[in-house]
Amino acid sequence: MLTQTVEQFDVVATVAGGGINGQAGAVRLGIARALVEYNGELRKTLKKGGLLTRDARAKERKKYGMAGARKRFQFSKR
């Protein structure tokens, strides 16, 4: 809708993994990248709308000697 190309394309996307919001973001980024491939002049509009940015947040790994990524086991002096 941002680039007025809604009537020109039909999109069929298959996504797996993550949650509903993550999948929606992945589809949104994929469509934006495809539009830039189709017409490079749309890049400025899509970039301004924040549609060409990936959400880099990911689950932090569990470290050894700890209960989770940051949580530690209970400490006792004695």
LUMSE-895483 format. One record per residue (C-alpha): residue number from 1; chain; x, y, z. Coordinates in steps of 0.2 Angstrom, whole numbers, plus 5000, padded with zeros to 4 digits. Last residue first. Example, Ala and Ser with C-alpha at 12.3 -4.5 7.8 and 13.67 -1.06 7.14 Angstrom:
2
{vovo->2, vexkol->A, east->5068, north->4995, up->5036}
{vovo->1, vexkol->A, east->5062, north->4978, up->5039}
REM end
This chain:
78
{vovo->78, vexkol->A, east->5140, north->4889, up->5268}
{vovo->77, vexkol->A, east->5140, north->4905, up->5258}
{vovo->76, vexkol->A, east->5125, north->4899, up->5247}
{vovo->75, vexkol->A, east->5122, north->4905, up->5230}
{vovo->74, vexkol->A, east->5106, north->4900, up->5220}
{vovo->73, vexkol->A, east->5110, north->4895, up->5202}
{vovo->72, vexkol->A, east->5112, north->4909, up->5190}
{vovo->71, vexkol->A, east->5100, north->4917, up->5178}
{vovo->70, vexkol->A, east->5108, north->4925, up->5163}
{vovo->69, vexkol->A, east->5106, north->4913, up->5148}
{vovo->68, vexkol->A, east->5099, north->4899, up->5159}
{vovo->67, vexkol->A, east->5103, north->4890, up->5175}
{vovo->66, vexkol->A, east->5121, north->4894, up->5174}
{vovo->65, vexkol->A, east->5137, north->4884, up->5175}
{vovo->64, vexkol->A, east->5138, north->4883, up->5156}
{vovo->63, vexkol->A, east->5129, north->4897, up->5147}
{vovo->62, vexkol->A, east->5112, north->4896, up->5139}
{vovo->61, vexkol->A, east->5111, north->4904, up->5122}
{vovo->60, vexkol->A, east->5102, north->4921, up->5120}
{vovo->59, vexkol->A, east->5086, north->4920, up->5110}
{vovo->58, vexkol->A, east->5086, north->4932, up->5094}
{vovo->57, vexkol->A, east->5084, north->4950, up->5091}
{vovo->56, vexkol->A, east->5090, north->4955, up->5074}
{vovo->55, vexkol->A, east->5073, north->4962, up->5068}
{vovo->54, vexkol->A, east->5077, north->4965, up->5049}
{vovo->53, vexkol->A, east->5075, north->4982, up->5041}
{vovo->52, vexkol->A, east->5069, north->4985, up->5024}
{vovo->51, vexkol->A, east->5051, north->4989, up->5029}
{vovo->50, vexkol->A, east->5055, north->5005, up->5039}
{vovo->49, vexkol->A, east->5043, north->5016, up->5030}
{vovo->48, vexkol->A, east->5058, north->5027, up->5024}
{vovo->47, vexkol->A, east->5067, north->5012, up->5018}
{vovo->46, vexkol->A, east->5051, north->5007, up->5008}
{vovo->45, vexkol->A, east->5050, north->5024, up->5000}
{vovo->44, vexkol->A, east->5068, north->5025, up->4996}
{vovo->43, vexkol->A, east->5069, north->5007, up->4989}
{vovo->42, vexkol->A, east->5054, north->5010, up->4977}
{vovo->41, vexkol->A, east->5066, north->5017, up->4963}
{vovo->40, vexkol->A, east->5074, north->5000, up->4962}
{vovo->39, vexkol->A, east->5059, north->4992, up->4954}
{vovo->38, vexkol->A, east->5056, north->4973, up->4954}
{vovo->37, vexkol->A, east->5071, north->4969, up->4965}
{vovo->36, vexkol->A, east->5066, north->4983, up->4977}
{vovo->35, vexkol->A, east->5048, north->4975, up->4977}
{vovo->34, vexkol->A, east->5055, north->4958, up->4981}
{vovo->33, vexkol->A, east->5065, north->4965, up->4995}
{vovo->32, vexkol->A, east->5049, north->4973, up->5002}
{vovo->31, vexkol->A, east->5039, north->4957, up->5000}
{vovo->30, vexkol->A, east->5052, north->4947, up->5009}
{vovo->29, vexkol->A, east->5053, north->4960, up->5023}
{vovo->28, vexkol->A, east->5034, north->4959, up->5026}
{vovo->27, vexkol->A, east->5034, north->4940, up->5025}
{vovo->26, vexkol->A, east->5048, north->4939, up->5038}
{vovo->25, vexkol->A, east->5039, north->4952, up->5049}
{vovo->24, vexkol->A, east->5023, north->4942, up->5048}
{vovo->23, vexkol->A, east->5032, north->4926, up->5053}
{vovo->22, vexkol->A, east->5040, north->4934, up->5068}
{vovo->21, vexkol->A, east->5024, north->4941, up->5074}
{vovo->20, vexkol->A, east->5015, north->4924, up->5072}
{vovo->19, vexkol->A, east->5029, north->4915, up->5081}
{vovo->18, vexkol->A, east->5045, north->4907, up->5075}
{vovo->17, vexkol->A, east->5045, north->4893, up->5064}
{vovo->16, vexkol->A, east->5038, north->4891, up->5046}
{vovo->15, vexkol->A, east->5033, north->4902, up->5032}
{vovo->14, vexkol->A, east->5025, north->4899, up->5016}
{vovo->13, vexkol->A, east->5021, north->4915, up->5005}
{vovo->12, vexkol->A, east->5009, north->4917, up->4991}
{vovo->11, vexkol->A, east->5008, north->4936, up->4985}
{vovo->10, vexkol->A, east->4997, north->4942, up->4971}
{vovo->9, vexkol->A, east->5005, north->4958, up->4963}
{vovo->8, vexkol->A, east->4999, north->4973, up->4952}
{vovo->7, vexkol->A, east->4984, north->4979, up->4962}
{vovo->6, vexkol->A, east->4994, north->4982, up->4978}
{vovo->5, vexkol->A, east->5008, north->4992, up->4969}
{vovo->4, vexkol->A, east->5004, north->5009, up->4977}
{vovo->3, vexkol->A, east->5021, north->5010, up->4986}
{vovo->2, vexkol->A, east->5015, north->5011, up->5004}
{vovo->1, vexkol->A, east->5000, north->5000, up->5000}
REM end
